[in-house]
């Protein structure tokens, strides 16, 4: 599905970029999700949910421990527990992440 016409109509809507990124992530396209989050961050660079999603999706694509650490730091600021759990699931499936860091992230799933 081509979302470009919709994005062109609302280019400054960071939440639209987040929603589209989440849709791509659910389809397993984490690379596009990361790109969409980057566009959203251009409009709202301090938004915690947007930053957390970006960290989760980057960790999934790259296996970056730093991105998983960023998600862990942002997790307490996410008001939606099911969404926080989903982001942590996505991130923890990243390649070659340290087991102790995954365990630390998983502790936030139940808080």
Biopython code that builds the backbone (N, CA, C, O; Angstrom):
import numpy as np
from Bio.PDB.StructureBuilder import StructureBuilder

atoms = [
    (1, "UNK", "N", (0.843, -1.178, 0.000)),
    (1, "UNK", "CA", (0.000, 0.000, 0.000)),
    (1, "UNK", "C", (0.891, 1.245, 0.000)),
    (1, "UNK", "O", (1.868, 1.319, 0.745)),
    (2, "UNK", "N", (0.547, 2.209, -0.835)),
    (2, "UNK", "CA", (1.330, 3.437, -0.947)),
    (2, "UNK", "C", (0.743, 4.498, -0.029)),
    (2, "UNK", "O", (-0.381, 4.959, -0.230)),
    (3, "UNK", "N", (1.525, 4.884, 0.992)),
    (3, "UNK", "CA", (1.068, 5.878, 1.960)),
    (3, "UNK", "C", (1.556, 7.286, 1.623)),
    (3, "UNK", "O", (1.218, 8.239, 2.325)),
    (4, "UNK", "N", (2.336, 7.425, 0.571)),
    (4, "UNK", "CA", (2.910, 8.725, 0.246)),
    (4, "UNK", "C", (1.870, 9.826, 0.068)),
    (4, "UNK", "O", (2.094, 10.930, 0.565)),
    (5, "UNK", "N", (0.734, 9.593, -0.618)),
    (5, "UNK", "CA", (-0.256, 10.681, -0.736)),
    (5, "UNK", "C", (-0.765, 11.157, 0.622)),
    (5, "UNK", "O", (-0.958, 12.355, 0.827)),
    (6, "UNK", "N", (-0.981, 10.234, 1.542)),
    (6, "UNK", "CA", (-1.451, 10.599, 2.877)),
    (6, "UNK", "C", (-0.382, 11.387, 3.629)),
    (6, "UNK", "O", (-0.679, 12.402, 4.259)),
    (7, "UNK", "N", (0.848, 10.922, 3.560)),
    (7, "UNK", "CA", (1.947, 11.604, 4.239)),
    (7, "UNK", "C", (2.146, 12.996, 3.649)),
    (7, "UNK", "O", (2.444, 13.946, 4.373)),
    (8, "UNK", "N", (1.982, 13.114, 2.344)),
    (8, "UNK", "CA", (2.150, 14.421, 1.696)),
    (8, "UNK", "C", (1.109, 15.427, 2.188)),
    (8, "UNK", "O", (1.380, 16.627, 2.224)),
    (9, "UNK", "N", (-0.060, 14.955, 2.562)),
    (9, "UNK", "CA", (-1.111, 15.838, 3.059)),
    (9, "UNK", "C", (-0.866, 16.283, 4.492)),
    (9, "UNK", "O", (-1.293, 17.368, 4.886)),
    (10, "UNK", "N", (-0.192, 15.469, 5.263)),
    (10, "UNK", "CA", (0.046, 15.756, 6.681)),
    (10, "UNK", "C", (1.522, 15.597, 7.024)),
    (10, "UNK", "O", (1.855, 14.813, 7.912)),
    (11, "UNK", "N", (2.417, 16.314, 6.349)),
    (11, "UNK", "CA", (3.844, 16.048, 6.540)),
    (11, "UNK", "C", (4.382, 16.346, 7.933)),
    (11, "UNK", "O", (5.423, 15.805, 8.307)),
    (12, "UNK", "N", (3.716, 17.179, 8.704)),
    (12, "UNK", "CA", (4.225, 17.528, 10.030)),
    (12, "UNK", "C", (3.581, 16.711, 11.145)),
    (12, "UNK", "O", (3.755, 17.029, 12.322)),
    (13, "UNK", "N", (2.858, 15.689, 10.799)),
    (13, "UNK", "CA", (2.178, 14.885, 11.808)),
    (13, "UNK", "C", (3.070, 13.722, 12.240)),
    (13, "UNK", "O", (3.101, 12.677, 11.588)),
    (14, "UNK", "N", (3.784, 13.910, 13.330)),
    (14, "UNK", "CA", (4.682, 12.859, 13.804)),
    (14, "UNK", "C", (3.914, 11.582, 14.123)),
    (14, "UNK", "O", (4.441, 10.485, 13.937)),
    (15, "UNK", "N", (2.675, 11.706, 14.600)),
    (15, "UNK", "CA", (1.918, 10.503, 14.972)),
    (15, "UNK", "C", (1.540, 9.680, 13.745)),
    (15, "UNK", "O", (1.407, 8.460, 13.838)),
    (16, "UNK", "N", (1.369, 10.327, 12.611)),
    (16, "UNK", "CA", (1.103, 9.592, 11.379)),
    (16, "UNK", "C", (2.325, 8.737, 11.025)),
    (16, "UNK", "O", (2.186, 7.573, 10.650)),
    (17, "UNK", "N", (3.503, 9.312, 11.145)),
    (17, "UNK", "CA", (4.721, 8.543, 10.870)),
    (17, "UNK", "C", (4.848, 7.364, 11.829)),
    (17, "UNK", "O", (5.260, 6.277, 11.423)),
    (18, "UNK", "N", (4.499, 7.571, 13.091)),
    (18, "UNK", "CA", (4.549, 6.483, 14.062)),
    (18, "UNK", "C", (3.563, 5.387, 13.684)),
    (18, "UNK", "O", (3.908, 4.206, 13.707)),
    (19, "UNK", "N", (2.348, 5.768, 13.339)),
    (19, "UNK", "CA", (1.340, 4.769, 12.957)),
    (19, "UNK", "C", (1.781, 3.967, 11.738)),
    (19, "UNK", "O", (1.638, 2.745, 11.703)),
    (20, "UNK", "N", (2.318, 4.663, 10.741)),
    (20, "UNK", "CA", (2.787, 3.966, 9.541)),
    (20, "UNK", "C", (3.977, 3.065, 9.860)),
    (20, "UNK", "O", (4.073, 1.957, 9.331)),
    (21, "UNK", "N", (4.873, 3.525, 10.709)),
    (21, "UNK", "CA", (6.017, 2.698, 11.110)),
    (21, "UNK", "C", (5.539, 1.440, 11.826)),
    (21, "UNK", "O", (6.048, 0.346, 11.584)),
    (22, "UNK", "N", (4.562, 1.603, 12.704)),
    (22, "UNK", "CA", (4.026, 0.443, 13.425)),
    (22, "UNK", "C", (3.394, -0.566, 12.464)),
    (22, "UNK", "O", (3.539, -1.775, 12.644)),
    (23, "UNK", "N", (2.697, -0.068, 11.450)),
    (23, "UNK", "CA", (2.105, -0.966, 10.448)),
    (23, "UNK", "C", (3.185, -1.748, 9.712)),
    (23, "UNK", "O", (3.053, -2.955, 9.509)),
    (24, "UNK", "N", (4.234, -1.072, 9.319)),
    (24, "UNK", "CA", (5.327, -1.761, 8.626)),
    (24, "UNK", "C", (6.011, -2.767, 9.549)),
    (24, "UNK", "O", (6.369, -3.863, 9.117)),
    (25, "UNK", "N", (6.191, -2.403, 10.804)),
    (25, "UNK", "CA", (6.807, -3.328, 11.754)),
    (25, "UNK", "C", (5.956, -4.588, 11.914)),
    (25, "UNK", "O", (6.487, -5.697, 11.966)),
    (26, "UNK", "N", (4.658, -4.417, 11.991)),
    (26, "UNK", "CA", (3.774, -5.578, 12.126)),
    (26, "UNK", "C", (3.845, -6.488, 10.905)),
    (26, "UNK", "O", (3.572, -7.685, 10.997)),
    (27, "UNK", "N", (4.212, -5.916, 9.767)),
    (27, "UNK", "CA", (4.375, -6.702, 8.538)),
    (27, "UNK", "C", (5.798, -7.247, 8.411)),
    (27, "UNK", "O", (6.121, -7.923, 7.434)),
    (28, "UNK", "N", (6.647, -6.952, 9.398)),
    (28, "UNK", "CA", (8.013, -7.451, 9.389)),
    (28, "UNK", "C", (9.000, -6.577, 8.640)),
    (28, "UNK", "O", (10.154, -6.964, 8.457)),
    (29, "UNK", "N", (8.564, -5.402, 8.203)),
    (29, "UNK", "CA", (9.427, -4.488, 7.453)),
    (29, "UNK", "C", (9.984, -3.431, 8.407)),
    (29, "UNK", "O", (9.530, -2.287, 8.425)),
    (30, "UNK", "N", (10.968, -3.835, 9.189)),
    (30, "UNK", "CA", (11.535, -2.949, 10.199)),
    (30, "UNK", "C", (12.424, -1.864, 9.592)),
    (30, "UNK", "O", (12.585, -0.796, 10.183)),
    (31, "UNK", "N", (12.989, -2.122, 8.443)),
    (31, "UNK", "CA", (13.825, -1.111, 7.787)),
    (31, "UNK", "C", (12.985, 0.100, 7.400)),
    (31, "UNK", "O", (13.388, 1.238, 7.643)),
    (32, "UNK", "N", (11.825, -0.135, 6.802)),
    (32, "UNK", "CA", (10.929, 0.971, 6.459)),
    (32, "UNK", "C", (10.397, 1.633, 7.720)),
    (32, "UNK", "O", (10.229, 2.852, 7.756)),
    (33, "UNK", "N", (10.134, 0.852, 8.744)),
    (33, "UNK", "CA", (9.661, 1.417, 10.011)),
    (33, "UNK", "C", (10.686, 2.398, 10.573)),
    (33, "UNK", "O", (10.320, 3.468, 11.059)),
    (34, "UNK", "N", (11.950, 2.042, 10.510)),
    (34, "UNK", "CA", (13.015, 2.930, 10.987)),
    (34, "UNK", "C", (13.027, 4.223, 10.178)),
    (34, "UNK", "O", (13.166, 5.308, 10.742)),
    (35, "UNK", "N", (12.885, 4.114, 8.878)),
    (35, "UNK", "CA", (12.879, 5.302, 8.018)),
    (35, "UNK", "C", (11.706, 6.219, 8.353)),
    (35, "UNK", "O", (11.867, 7.438, 8.419)),
    (36, "UNK", "N", (10.541, 5.642, 8.561)),
    (36, "UNK", "CA", (9.362, 6.445, 8.893)),
    (36, "UNK", "C", (9.530, 7.143, 10.242)),
    (36, "UNK", "O", (9.155, 8.306, 10.395)),
    (37, "UNK", "N", (10.087, 6.437, 11.207)),
    (37, "UNK", "CA", (10.331, 7.046, 12.520)),
    (37, "UNK", "C", (11.291, 8.221, 12.375)),
    (37, "UNK", "O", (11.102, 9.258, 13.011)),
    (38, "UNK", "N", (12.308, 8.068, 11.553)),
    (38, "UNK", "CA", (13.260, 9.166, 11.333)),
    (38, "UNK", "C", (12.553, 10.409, 10.810)),
    (38, "UNK", "O", (12.866, 11.525, 11.223)),
    (39, "UNK", "N", (11.608, 10.218, 9.908)),
    (39, "UNK", "CA", (10.839, 11.364, 9.393)),
    (39, "UNK", "C", (9.994, 11.989, 10.502)),
    (39, "UNK", "O", (9.906, 13.213, 10.606)),
    (40, "UNK", "N", (9.381, 11.154, 11.320)),
    (40, "UNK", "CA", (8.586, 11.674, 12.432)),
    (40, "UNK", "C", (9.426, 12.456, 13.421)),
    (40, "UNK", "O", (8.981, 13.474, 13.951)),
    (41, "UNK", "N", (10.635, 11.988, 13.672)),
    (41, "UNK", "CA", (11.529, 12.669, 14.619)),
    (41, "UNK", "C", (11.982, 14.035, 14.108)),
    (41, "UNK", "O", (12.375, 14.895, 14.896)),
    (42, "UNK", "N", (11.928, 14.234, 12.805)),
    (42, "UNK", "CA", (12.244, 15.553, 12.257)),
    (42, "UNK", "C", (11.224, 16.592, 12.739)),
    (42, "UNK", "O", (11.542, 17.774, 12.864)),
    (43, "UNK", "N", (10.004, 16.137, 13.005)),
    (43, "UNK", "CA", (8.928, 17.037, 13.421)),
    (43, "UNK", "C", (8.780, 17.127, 14.933)),
    (43, "UNK", "O", (8.354, 18.155, 15.458)),
    (44, "UNK", "N", (9.131, 16.056, 15.630)),
    (44, "UNK", "CA", (8.959, 16.031, 17.090)),
    (44, "UNK", "C", (10.082, 15.205, 17.713)),
    (44, "UNK", "O", (9.859, 14.066, 18.123)),
    (45, "UNK", "N", (11.287, 15.770, 17.786)),
    (45, "UNK", "CA", (12.460, 14.991, 18.208)),
    (45, "UNK", "C", (12.469, 14.550, 19.669)),
    (45, "UNK", "O", (13.259, 13.677, 20.028)),
    (46, "UNK", "N", (11.630, 15.116, 20.514)),
    (46, "UNK", "CA", (11.661, 14.739, 21.927)),
    (46, "UNK", "C", (10.500, 13.834, 22.332)),
    (46, "UNK", "O", (10.401, 13.467, 23.502)),
    (47, "UNK", "N", (9.637, 13.471, 21.422)),
    (47, "UNK", "CA", (8.458, 12.660, 21.749)),
    (47, "UNK", "C", (8.903, 11.254, 22.161)),
    (47, "UNK", "O", (9.501, 10.526, 21.369)),
    (48, "UNK", "N", (8.605, 10.884, 23.406)),
    (48, "UNK", "CA", (9.121, 9.632, 23.982)),
    (48, "UNK", "C", (8.642, 8.388, 23.243)),
    (48, "UNK", "O", (9.427, 7.466, 23.025)),
    (49, "UNK", "N", (7.389, 8.343, 22.858)),
    (49, "UNK", "CA", (6.874, 7.152, 22.183)),
    (49, "UNK", "C", (7.535, 6.979, 20.823)),
    (49, "UNK", "O", (7.877, 5.864, 20.431)),
    (50, "UNK", "N", (7.711, 8.062, 20.119)),
    (50, "UNK", "CA", (8.357, 8.026, 18.810)),
    (50, "UNK", "C", (9.816, 7.589, 18.949)),
    (50, "UNK", "O", (10.298, 6.767, 18.170)),
    (51, "UNK", "N", (10.510, 8.136, 19.935)),
    (51, "UNK", "CA", (11.909, 7.763, 20.176)),
    (51, "UNK", "C", (12.029, 6.297, 20.581)),
    (51, "UNK", "O", (12.949, 5.602, 20.147)),
    (52, "UNK", "N", (11.098, 5.828, 21.414)),
    (52, "UNK", "CA", (11.134, 4.428, 21.857)),
    (52, "UNK", "C", (10.901, 3.481, 20.681)),
    (52, "UNK", "O", (11.586, 2.467, 20.549)),
    (53, "UNK", "N", (9.943, 3.812, 19.838)),
    (53, "UNK", "CA", (9.686, 2.972, 18.666)),
    (53, "UNK", "C", (10.913, 2.943, 17.760)),
    (53, "UNK", "O", (11.289, 1.890, 17.246)),
    (54, "UNK", "N", (11.529, 4.100, 17.568)),
    (54, "UNK", "CA", (12.734, 4.145, 16.748)),
    (54, "UNK", "C", (13.839, 3.274, 17.316)),
    (54, "UNK", "O", (14.499, 2.543, 16.578)),
    (55, "UNK", "N", (14.041, 3.349, 18.611)),
    (55, "UNK", "CA", (15.072, 2.530, 19.252)),
    (55, "UNK", "C", (14.746, 1.043, 19.105)),
    (55, "UNK", "O", (15.635, 0.238, 18.826)),
    (56, "UNK", "N", (13.486, 0.678, 19.289)),
    (56, "UNK", "CA", (13.083, -0.725, 19.180)),
    (56, "UNK", "C", (13.289, -1.250, 17.766)),
    (56, "UNK", "O", (13.824, -2.342, 17.573)),
    (57, "UNK", "N", (12.867, -0.475, 16.791)),
    (57, "UNK", "CA", (12.964, -0.934, 15.404)),
    (57, "UNK", "C", (14.413, -0.976, 14.930)),
    (57, "UNK", "O", (14.788, -1.867, 14.168)),
    (58, "UNK", "N", (15.231, -0.021, 15.373)),
    (58, "UNK", "CA", (16.654, -0.059, 15.017)),
    (58, "UNK", "C", (17.334, -1.268, 15.663)),
    (58, "UNK", "O", (18.144, -1.940, 15.025)),
    (59, "UNK", "N", (17.007, -1.543, 16.923)),
    (59, "UNK", "CA", (17.581, -2.713, 17.598)),
    (59, "UNK", "C", (17.206, -3.994, 16.863)),
    (59, "UNK", "O", (18.020, -4.909, 16.743)),
    (60, "UNK", "N", (15.992, -4.055, 16.380)),
    (60, "UNK", "CA", (15.534, -5.241, 15.642)),
    (60, "UNK", "C", (16.324, -5.418, 14.346)),
    (60, "UNK", "O", (16.685, -6.537, 13.982)),
    (61, "UNK", "N", (16.590, -4.309, 13.652)),
    (61, "UNK", "CA", (17.290, -4.381, 12.372)),
    (61, "UNK", "C", (18.782, -4.625, 12.561)),
    (61, "UNK", "O", (19.369, -5.459, 11.871)),
    (62, "UNK", "N", (19.396, -3.903, 13.492)),
    (62, "UNK", "CA", (20.856, -3.899, 13.588)),
    (62, "UNK", "C", (21.426, -4.748, 14.718)),
    (62, "UNK", "O", (22.596, -5.127, 14.683)),
    (63, "UNK", "N", (20.594, -5.051, 15.730)),
    (63, "UNK", "CA", (21.120, -5.742, 16.901)),
    (63, "UNK", "C", (21.972, -4.835, 17.765)),
    (63, "UNK", "O", (22.845, -5.304, 18.495)),
    (64, "UNK", "N", (21.722, -3.538, 17.683)),
    (64, "UNK", "CA", (22.523, -2.570, 18.429)),
    (64, "UNK", "C", (22.170, -2.564, 19.917)),
    (64, "UNK", "O", (21.034, -2.255, 20.276)),
    (65, "UNK", "N", (23.119, -2.897, 20.779)),
    (65, "UNK", "CA", (22.869, -2.815, 22.216)),
    (65, "UNK", "C", (22.530, -1.386, 22.656)),
    (65, "UNK", "O", (21.731, -1.194, 23.572)),
    (66, "UNK", "N", (23.133, -0.392, 22.010)),
    (66, "UNK", "CA", (22.844, 1.000, 22.369)),
    (66, "UNK", "C", (21.385, 1.356, 22.110)),
    (66, "UNK", "O", (20.775, 2.088, 22.890)),
    (67, "UNK", "N", (20.824, 0.843, 21.024)),
    (67, "UNK", "CA", (19.414, 1.105, 20.750)),
    (67, "UNK", "C", (18.518, 0.407, 21.772)),
    (67, "UNK", "O", (17.510, 0.970, 22.199)),
    (68, "UNK", "N", (18.877, -0.806, 22.165)),
    (68, "UNK", "CA", (18.092, -1.488, 23.191)),
    (68, "UNK", "C", (18.209, -0.754, 24.522)),
    (68, "UNK", "O", (17.227, -0.658, 25.258)),
    (69, "UNK", "N", (19.385, -0.237, 24.841)),
    (69, "UNK", "CA", (19.555, 0.555, 26.066)),
    (69, "UNK", "C", (18.683, 1.818, 26.022)),
    (69, "UNK", "O", (18.090, 2.207, 27.028)),
    (70, "UNK", "N", (18.613, 2.444, 24.853)),
    (70, "UNK", "CA", (17.760, 3.625, 24.719)),
    (70, "UNK", "C", (16.299, 3.263, 24.966)),
    (70, "UNK", "O", (15.587, 3.997, 25.651)),
    (71, "UNK", "N", (15.851, 2.143, 24.417)),
    (71, "UNK", "CA", (14.475, 1.695, 24.651)),
    (71, "UNK", "C", (14.248, 1.439, 26.137)),
    (71, "UNK", "O", (13.211, 1.824, 26.676)),
    (72, "UNK", "N", (15.192, 0.802, 26.801)),
    (72, "UNK", "CA", (15.070, 0.531, 28.238)),
    (72, "UNK", "C", (14.936, 1.842, 29.012)),
    (72, "UNK", "O", (14.134, 1.939, 29.941)),
    (73, "UNK", "N", (15.716, 2.842, 28.632)),
    (73, "UNK", "CA", (15.653, 4.142, 29.311)),
    (73, "UNK", "C", (14.309, 4.834, 29.071)),
    (73, "UNK", "O", (13.809, 5.539, 29.948)),
    (74, "UNK", "N", (13.732, 4.638, 27.901)),
    (74, "UNK", "CA", (12.464, 5.298, 27.566)),
    (74, "UNK", "C", (11.237, 4.516, 28.050)),
    (74, "UNK", "O", (10.161, 5.093, 28.203)),
    (75, "UNK", "N", (11.389, 3.229, 28.287)),
    (75, "UNK", "CA", (10.250, 2.372, 28.646)),
    (75, "UNK", "C", (9.402, 2.912, 29.802)),
    (75, "UNK", "O", (8.175, 2.852, 29.718)),
    (76, "UNK", "N", (9.997, 3.433, 30.866)),
    (76, "UNK", "CA", (9.153, 3.938, 31.959)),
    (76, "UNK", "C", (8.294, 5.147, 31.563)),
    (76, "UNK", "O", (7.340, 5.485, 32.264)),
    (77, "UNK", "N", (8.627, 5.789, 30.459)),
    (77, "UNK", "CA", (7.892, 6.978, 30.023)),
    (77, "UNK", "C", (6.779, 6.655, 29.036)),
    (77, "UNK", "O", (6.079, 7.555, 28.573)),
    (78, "UNK", "N", (6.613, 5.376, 28.713)),
    (78, "UNK", "CA", (5.565, 4.976, 27.774)),
    (78, "UNK", "C", (4.301, 4.657, 28.549)),
    (78, "UNK", "O", (4.294, 3.733, 29.363)),
    (79, "UNK", "N", (3.232, 5.404, 28.312)),
    (79, "UNK", "CA", (2.019, 5.219, 29.102)),
    (79, "UNK", "C", (1.236, 3.960, 28.744)),
    (79, "UNK", "O", (0.417, 3.501, 29.540)),
    (80, "UNK", "N", (1.470, 3.404, 27.580)),
    (80, "UNK", "CA", (0.680, 2.278, 27.110)),
    (80, "UNK", "C", (1.464, 0.981, 27.315)),
    (80, "UNK", "O", (2.398, 0.691, 26.567)),
    (81, "UNK", "N", (1.085, 0.208, 28.323)),
    (81, "UNK", "CA", (1.811, -1.025, 28.648)),
    (81, "UNK", "C", (1.830, -2.047, 27.515)),
    (81, "UNK", "O", (2.890, -2.605, 27.233)),
    (82, "UNK", "N", (0.693, -2.319, 26.846)),
    (82, "UNK", "CA", (0.754, -3.288, 25.749)),
    (82, "UNK", "C", (1.705, -2.845, 24.620)),
    (82, "UNK", "O", (2.414, -3.666, 24.039)),
    (83, "UNK", "N", (1.707, -1.562, 24.326)),
    (83, "UNK", "CA", (2.599, -1.059, 23.274)),
    (83, "UNK", "C", (4.058, -1.176, 23.722)),
    (83, "UNK", "O", (4.922, -1.551, 22.930)),
    (84, "UNK", "N", (4.330, -0.857, 24.977)),
    (84, "UNK", "CA", (5.683, -1.007, 25.524)),
    (84, "UNK", "C", (6.134, -2.461, 25.405)),
    (84, "UNK", "O", (7.264, -2.727, 24.998)),
    (85, "UNK", "N", (5.263, -3.397, 25.756)),
    (85, "UNK", "CA", (5.603, -4.827, 25.653)),
    (85, "UNK", "C", (5.899, -5.216, 24.204)),
    (85, "UNK", "O", (6.841, -5.961, 23.934)),
    (86, "UNK", "N", (5.086, -4.708, 23.277)),
    (86, "UNK", "CA", (5.280, -5.017, 21.863)),
    (86, "UNK", "C", (6.626, -4.485, 21.366)),
    (86, "UNK", "O", (7.361, -5.193, 20.678)),
    (87, "UNK", "N", (6.946, -3.240, 21.716)),
    (87, "UNK", "CA", (8.229, -2.676, 21.300)),
    (87, "UNK", "C", (9.394, -3.483, 21.865)),
    (87, "UNK", "O", (10.378, -3.726, 21.166)),
    (88, "UNK", "N", (9.290, -3.891, 23.102)),
    (88, "UNK", "CA", (10.357, -4.690, 23.712)),
    (88, "UNK", "C", (10.482, -6.041, 23.019)),
    (88, "UNK", "O", (11.594, -6.521, 22.796)),
    (89, "UNK", "N", (9.353, -6.659, 22.674)),
    (89, "UNK", "CA", (9.403, -7.921, 21.924)),
    (89, "UNK", "C", (10.134, -7.741, 20.596)),
    (89, "UNK", "O", (11.005, -8.535, 20.239)),
    (90, "UNK", "N", (9.767, -6.690, 19.875)),
    (90, "UNK", "CA", (10.419, -6.431, 18.587)),
    (90, "UNK", "C", (11.920, -6.234, 18.778)),
    (90, "UNK", "O", (12.727, -6.833, 18.067)),
    (91, "UNK", "N", (12.284, -5.399, 19.730)),
    (91, "UNK", "CA", (13.701, -5.079, 19.943)),
    (91, "UNK", "C", (14.505, -6.311, 20.350)),
    (91, "UNK", "O", (15.603, -6.538, 19.843)),
    (92, "UNK", "N", (13.958, -7.094, 21.255)),
    (92, "UNK", "CA", (14.696, -8.248, 21.784)),
    (92, "UNK", "C", (14.903, -9.349, 20.745)),
    (92, "UNK", "O", (15.694, -10.267, 20.963)),
    (93, "UNK", "N", (14.205, -9.263, 19.629)),
    (93, "UNK", "CA", (14.401, -10.233, 18.549)),
    (93, "UNK", "C", (15.521, -9.805, 17.603)),
    (93, "UNK", "O", (15.778, -10.470, 16.600)),
    (94, "UNK", "N", (16.186, -8.695, 17.924)),
    (94, "UNK", "CA", (17.308, -8.241, 17.105)),
    (94, "UNK", "C", (18.462, -9.221, 17.162)),
    (94, "UNK", "O", (18.595, -9.975, 18.126)),
    (95, "UNK", "N", (19.298, -9.214, 16.133)),
    (95, "UNK", "CA", (20.398, -10.184, 16.060)),
    (95, "UNK", "C", (21.511, -9.916, 17.073)),
    (95, "UNK", "O", (21.945, -8.780, 17.258)),
    (96, "UNK", "N", (21.954, -10.978, 17.714)),
    (96, "UNK", "CA", (23.163, -10.986, 18.555)),
    (96, "UNK", "C", (23.143, -9.982, 19.707)),
    (96, "UNK", "O", (24.193, -9.464, 20.087)),
    (97, "UNK", "N", (21.973, -9.702, 20.263)),
    (97, "UNK", "CA", (21.916, -8.817, 21.427)),
    (97, "UNK", "C", (22.370, -9.579, 22.668)),
    (97, "UNK", "O", (22.085, -10.770, 22.795)),
    (98, "UNK", "N", (23.067, -8.915, 23.581)),
    (98, "UNK", "CA", (23.527, -9.591, 24.804)),
    (98, "UNK", "C", (22.349, -10.079, 25.659)),
    (98, "UNK", "O", (21.379, -9.352, 25.872)),
    (99, "UNK", "N", (22.451, -11.297, 26.134)),
    (99, "UNK", "CA", (21.378, -11.913, 26.913)),
    (99, "UNK", "C", (21.020, -11.097, 28.151)),
    (99, "UNK", "O", (19.844, -10.995, 28.501)),
    (100, "UNK", "N", (22.017, -10.515, 28.817)),
    (100, "UNK", "CA", (21.733, -9.747, 30.037)),
    (100, "UNK", "C", (20.959, -8.461, 29.711)),
    (100, "UNK", "O", (20.153, -7.997, 30.518)),
    (101, "UNK", "N", (21.204, -7.903, 28.555)),
    (101, "UNK", "CA", (20.478, -6.705, 28.145)),
    (101, "UNK", "C", (19.040, -7.055, 27.764)),
    (101, "UNK", "O", (18.115, -6.298, 28.061)),
    (102, "UNK", "N", (18.856, -8.178, 27.119)),
    (102, "UNK", "CA", (17.504, -8.649, 26.799)),
    (102, "UNK", "C", (16.732, -8.899, 28.085)),
    (102, "UNK", "O", (15.563, -8.527, 28.189)),
    (103, "UNK", "N", (17.374, -9.526, 29.064)),
    (103, "UNK", "CA", (16.716, -9.787, 30.347)),
    (103, "UNK", "C", (16.315, -8.485, 31.029)),
    (103, "UNK", "O", (15.235, -8.390, 31.611)),
    (104, "UNK", "N", (17.180, -7.492, 30.957)),
    (104, "UNK", "CA", (16.855, -6.188, 31.543)),
    (104, "UNK", "C", (15.645, -5.564, 30.848)),
    (104, "UNK", "O", (14.762, -5.013, 31.506)),
    (105, "UNK", "N", (15.607, -5.650, 29.541)),
    (105, "UNK", "CA", (14.465, -5.106, 28.788)),
    (105, "UNK", "C", (13.187, -5.856, 29.135)),
    (105, "UNK", "O", (12.136, -5.241, 29.311)),
    (106, "UNK", "N", (13.265, -7.151, 29.234)),
    (106, "UNK", "CA", (12.075, -7.972, 29.530)),
    (106, "UNK", "C", (11.478, -7.624, 30.894)),
    (106, "UNK", "O", (10.273, -7.778, 31.088)),
    (107, "UNK", "N", (12.288, -7.164, 31.832)),
    (107, "UNK", "CA", (11.755, -6.786, 33.149)),
    (107, "UNK", "C", (10.758, -5.632, 33.030)),
    (107, "UNK", "O", (9.855, -5.512, 33.858)),
    (108, "UNK", "N", (10.910, -4.788, 32.014)),
    (108, "UNK", "CA", (9.987, -3.664, 31.826)),
    (108, "UNK", "C", (8.662, -4.098, 31.206)),
    (108, "UNK", "O", (7.707, -3.322, 31.191)),
    (109, "UNK", "N", (8.594, -5.307, 30.703)),
    (109, "UNK", "CA", (7.355, -5.768, 30.104)),
    (109, "UNK", "C", (6.267, -6.008, 31.144)),
    (109, "UNK", "O", (5.080, -5.957, 30.823)),
    (110, "UNK", "N", (6.654, -6.262, 32.358)),
    (110, "UNK", "CA", (5.681, -6.590, 33.390)),
    (110, "UNK", "C", (5.483, -5.478, 34.402)),
    (110, "UNK", "O", (4.847, -5.687, 35.435)),
    (111, "UNK", "N", (6.027, -4.278, 34.116)),
    (111, "UNK", "CA", (5.870, -3.181, 35.067)),
    (111, "UNK", "C", (4.868, -2.172, 34.572)),
    (111, "UNK", "O", (4.609, -1.176, 35.248)),
]
sb = StructureBuilder()
sb.init_structure("model")
sb.init_model(0)
sb.init_chain("A")
sb.init_seg("    ")
for serial, (resi, resn, name, xyz) in enumerate(atoms, 1):
    if name == "N":
        sb.init_residue(resn, " ", resi, " ")
    sb.init_atom(name, np.array(xyz, "f"), 0.0, 1.0, " ", f" {name:<3s}", serial, name[0])
structure = sb.get_structure()
